[in-house]
Amino acid sequence: MNLIEEDIAKIQQVKEREFVHLSVGRVHVKKTGVEQKTYFHPLELAINEVIGSKIAQEMGLMCPTYKIVMPDKKKIHQVYVVSDDLNNYGKFYTFEDLEMPSWTGLSLYEIWDFLENYFCDNMGGGSIPDIFASIIKVYIYDILLGNWDRFHSNWGLIFMSDHKVQLAIFDNECILDYHLPALSSQISGDEWDLIKKNTRNKKETLREEIKQFLTESSDEFFQMFKDTFTKFTPDYFSLILDKIELEEKIYTEEGEIPLIIKNKNKYVEDYKNNYDLIHEVLQEFNKIRK
C-alpha cells in the first residue's frame, strides 16, 4: 500500500473511523486513541495494530494489514491506521451485525451453539468445524498476546463468492496489555465479566482459565494450543518486532520515516512473563495428555 500526498490529506479528515476512497482503493481508516481504552498512547496503539496483524497472519488468521499514518511527525497524538476493507474479500459481517447475543462476550461453547443455529437457520448447514477451529485460534491469540478487547464488533465472518465462510479479526490495538481475555472457554460472558472485575489475582485466574480449556478441549485443539505456543516463543516474538522495524514505515506529509518500537524490550519482557505462565500450565498438562 503506497500512499500519496492527497491520500494523507483525506486521512486527516477522519474524526474517529470510516471507510475512505484513496488512490489505492477503498480502505478503512481509524484514528487511534480516540476511545481511550488503555494507557498506550496513539502511536503505540497503531504499532500494536501492526504487530497484532503480523502475528495473526502468521497464525493463519484473516486479519487486515495495517499501515501507520502520522501526517505531522511532531504530533505523536495525531495518528491513524489504514487497513484493507474486509469487504474486498467477500461480504463481511461482524458478530454484532449477525446479532450474536451478549455484548460482553461469550464462552466458546456459547459461540459454537450460536454458529450452529445461525448456519442451520440461514444457510442450511455449513463448514462450522472449520470456522470454530479459527475461533479457537483467536482464543489462543488473545491469551498469548494478553488481549482483553475481543467483543462482537471487532471480529466476524466473511461470506465469499465461492460459498466459503472465513473468520476475520481486526482492531487488535489492545494486545500486549495483559488483562484477562474477553473470551472464556466455558464460563458465560456475564459470569466471566464478574470474575474479571472481582479477581484479586489476575495470574491465577488466567491459569485456571487455561487449565479449563486444556482439560476440556479435543485432542485437535489441545495440539493446536501446543503448536502455537511452541512456535511463538519470546525469541520468535522479538524477531517479529525486529522484522517490523526493518520493513514497515510511517507515512507523513514529508514522506516516509522509520517505524521504531521504542518500548521493544518491555514488550518482549511482558510477553515472556505471560509466556512463562502459560508454559507452567502446559508442562503440567503435557504429563497428563501425550
C-alpha positions in Angstrom: 0.0 0.0 0.0 1.7 3.2 -1.2 0.0 6.4 -0.1 0.4 9.7 -1.9 0.1 13.3 -0.5 -3.6 13.5 -1.5 -4.3 10.3 0.4 -2.8 11.7 3.6 -4.9 14.8 3.3 -8.1 12.7 3.1 -7.0 10.6 6.1 -6.5 13.7 8.2 -10.2 14.5 7.9 -11.3 11.3 9.7 -12.5 12.1 13.2 -12.8 8.5 14.5 -13.2 5.8 11.9 -14.7 5.5 8.5 -14.2 4.0 5.0 -12.3 6.3 2.7 -11.6 6.1 -1.1 -7.9 6.6 -1.6 -5.6 6.2 -4.6 -5.1 2.6 -3.6 -8.8 1.9 -3.4 -11.4 1.7 -0.6 -9.8 1.4 2.8 -10.7 1.6 6.4 -9.2 4.5 8.4 -9.1 4.7 12.2 -7.7 7.5 14.4 -6.1 5.7 17.3 -6.5 6.7 20.9 -10.0 8.2 20.4 -11.7 5.6 22.7 -9.1 5.8 25.4 -9.2 2.1 26.3 -5.6 1.7 27.6 -2.6 3.5 28.9 -0.9 3.2 25.4 -0.6 6.5 23.6 -1.9 6.7 20.0 1.4 5.8 18.2 1.8 2.8 20.5 -1.7 1.7 19.7 -1.0 2.0 16.0 2.1 -0.1 16.4 0.1 -2.7 18.3 -2.2 -3.0 15.3 0.8 -3.7 13.1 2.2 -6.2 15.5 -1.2 -7.9 16.0 -1.8 -8.1 12.3 1.6 -9.8 11.6 1.1 -12.4 14.3 -2.5 -13.1 13.4 -1.5 -13.7 9.8 1.4 -16.0 10.9 -1.2 -18.0 12.9 -3.3 -18.4 9.8 -6.0 -16.0 10.8 -7.6 -13.5 8.4 -6.6 -10.0 9.6 -6.2 -6.9 7.6 -2.7 -5.4 7.1 -2.2 -2.1 8.8 -0.2 1.0 7.7 0.5 3.9 10.1 -0.1 7.5 9.0 1.1 10.4 11.1 0.6 13.5 9.0 2.8 15.7 11.1 5.6 13.7 12.6 5.9 16.1 15.5 2.3 15.5 16.6 2.6 12.0 18.0 -1.0 12.1 19.3 -2.4 12.5 15.8 -2.0 9.0 14.4 -4.1 6.9 12.0 -4.1 3.3 10.9 -5.1 2.4 7.4 -6.2 -1.1 6.6 -7.8 -3.2 3.8 -11.6 -3.2 3.6 -12.6 -6.8 4.5 -15.5 -6.5 2.1 -12.8 -6.7 -0.7 -12.7 -10.5 0.1 -16.5 -11.1 0.2 -19.4 -9.8 2.3 -18.2 -9.1 5.8 -20.4 -9.1 8.9 -19.2 -8.5 12.4 -20.7 -10.8 15.1 -22.6 -7.7 16.2 -24.1 -7.5 12.7 -25.1 -11.2 13.0 -26.8 -10.4 16.3 -24.7 -12.7 18.4 -26.1 -12.2 22.0 -24.4 -10.8 25.0 -22.2 -7.8 24.0 -19.7 -8.5 26.8 -18.6 -11.8 25.2 -19.5 -15.4 25.2 -17.9 -18.7 26.1 -16.5 -20.9 23.4 -19.4 -23.2 24.0 -22.0 -20.4 23.5 -20.3 -19.3 20.3 -20.4 -22.8 19.0 -24.1 -23.0 19.8 -24.8 -19.6 18.2 -23.0 -20.6 15.0 -24.7 -24.0 14.7 -28.1 -22.3 15.0 -27.1 -19.4 12.6 -25.9 -21.8 9.9 -28.8 -24.1 10.2 -31.4 -21.3 10.1 -29.7 -19.2 7.4 -27.5 -21.4 5.3 -28.8 -25.0 5.7 -25.7 -26.1 7.4 -22.1 -25.2 6.6 -18.4 -25.7 7.4 -18.9 -24.9 11.1 -15.9 -27.0 12.3 -13.5 -25.0 10.1 -14.9 -21.7 11.5 -14.8 -23.0 15.0 -11.1 -24.0 14.6 -10.4 -20.4 13.7 -12.3 -19.2 16.7 -10.1 -21.4 18.9 -7.1 -19.8 17.2 -8.5 -16.4 18.2 -8.9 -17.6 21.8 -5.2 -18.7 21.8 -4.1 -15.5 20.1 -5.9 -13.4 22.7 -4.4 -15.4 25.6 -0.9 -15.4 24.2 -0.9 -11.7 23.4 -2.8 -10.5 26.5 -5.7 -9.1 24.5 -8.8 -8.3 26.6 -10.7 -6.3 23.9 -12.4 -9.1 21.9 -16.0 -8.0 21.5 -18.7 -8.6 18.9 -17.7 -5.5 16.9 -14.1 -6.4 16.1 -14.4 -9.9 14.6 -16.9 -11.7 12.4 -17.4 -13.7 9.2 -16.6 -13.1 5.5 -19.1 -14.8 3.2 -17.2 -15.3 -0.1 -18.4 -15.7 -3.6 -17.4 -19.4 -3.7 -19.8 -20.0 -0.8 -16.9 -20.4 1.7 -17.0 -18.6 5.0 -14.0 -17.3 6.8 -13.5 -15.8 10.2 -11.7 -12.4 10.4 -10.4 -10.3 13.2 -9.4 -6.6 13.4 -8.9 -3.8 15.9 -6.3 -5.6 17.9 -4.8 -2.5 19.4 -5.2 -3.7 23.0 -2.8 -6.6 22.6 0.2 -6.6 25.0 -1.9 -5.1 27.7 -2.1 -8.4 29.6 -5.5 -8.2 31.2 -7.7 -11.3 31.3 -9.1 -12.2 27.8 -12.6 -11.3 26.9 -13.4 -14.9 25.9 -13.7 -17.8 28.3 -13.6 -21.4 27.3 -16.7 -22.3 29.3 -17.9 -19.5 31.6 -20.7 -17.4 30.1 -19.9 -13.8 29.2 -21.8 -12.2 32.1 -20.3 -14.5 34.7 -16.8 -14.2 33.2 -17.2 -10.4 33.4 -17.9 -10.6 37.1 -15.0 -12.8 37.7 -12.6 -10.5 35.9 -13.9 -7.5 37.8 -13.7 -9.1 41.2 -10.5 -11.2 40.9 -7.6 -10.2 43.1 -5.1 -12.5 41.4 -5.2 -12.0 37.7 -2.4 -14.5 37.0 -4.1 -17.3 39.0 -7.5 -16.6 37.3 -5.8 -16.8 33.9 -4.0 -20.0 35.0 -7.3 -21.6 35.9 -8.9 -20.5 32.6 -6.1 -22.1 30.6 -6.4 -25.3 32.7 -10.1 -25.4 32.0 -9.5 -25.1 28.3 -6.8 -27.7 28.1 -8.9 -30.1 30.3 -12.0 -29.9 28.1 -10.5 -29.4 24.6 -10.4 -32.1 22.0 -7.0 -33.6 21.0 -7.1 -31.4 17.9 -7.4 -28.1 19.8 -5.0 -29.2 22.6 -2.4 -29.9 19.9 -3.2 -26.5 18.2 -2.6 -24.8 21.5 0.8 -26.6 22.0 1.9 -26.0 18.4 1.1 -22.3 18.6 2.9 -22.0 21.9 5.9 -23.9 20.6 6.2 -21.6 17.6 5.6 -18.2 19.2 8.4 -18.2 21.7 9.7 -14.9 23.2 12.7 -15.1 20.9 10.4 -15.5 17.9 8.2 -12.6 19.1 11.3 -10.5 19.3 12.3 -11.4 15.8 8.8 -10.3 14.6 9.3 -6.9 16.2 12.8 -6.7 14.5 11.2 -7.5 11.2 8.5 -4.9 11.6 11.1 -2.2 12.3 13.1 -3.3 9.3 10.2 -3.5 6.8 7.5 -1.0 8.0 7.4 2.7 7.6 5.2 5.6 8.9 3.6 7.8 6.3 3.9 11.6 6.9 3.3 14.7 4.8 7.0 14.9 4.4 7.4 11.4 3.2 8.1 8.0 4.9 10.0 7.7 8.2 11.3 4.6 10.0 8.9 2.8 12.4 10.8 2.4 15.7 9.3 0.4 18.5 10.7 2.4 21.4 9.4 0.1 24.2 10.5 -3.1 22.4 12.5 -4.5 25.3 9.5 -4.0 27.6 7.2 -5.6 25.0 9.4 -8.7 24.9 9.7 -8.8 28.7 6.0 -8.6 29.3 5.4 -11.2 26.5 7.9 -13.5 28.2 6.2 -13.2 31.6 2.9 -14.1 30.1 4.5 -16.9 28.1 6.2 -18.4 31.1 2.8 -18.6 33.0 1.3 -20.5 30.0 4.4 -22.7 29.9 3.9 -23.7 33.5 0.3 -24.8 32.9 1.2 -26.6 29.6 4.0 -28.5 31.3 1.6 -29.8 33.8 -0.8 -31.0 31.1 1.9 -32.5 28.9 2.4 -35.1 31.7 -1.3 -35.9 31.5 -2.0 -35.7 27.8 0.6 -37.1 25.5 
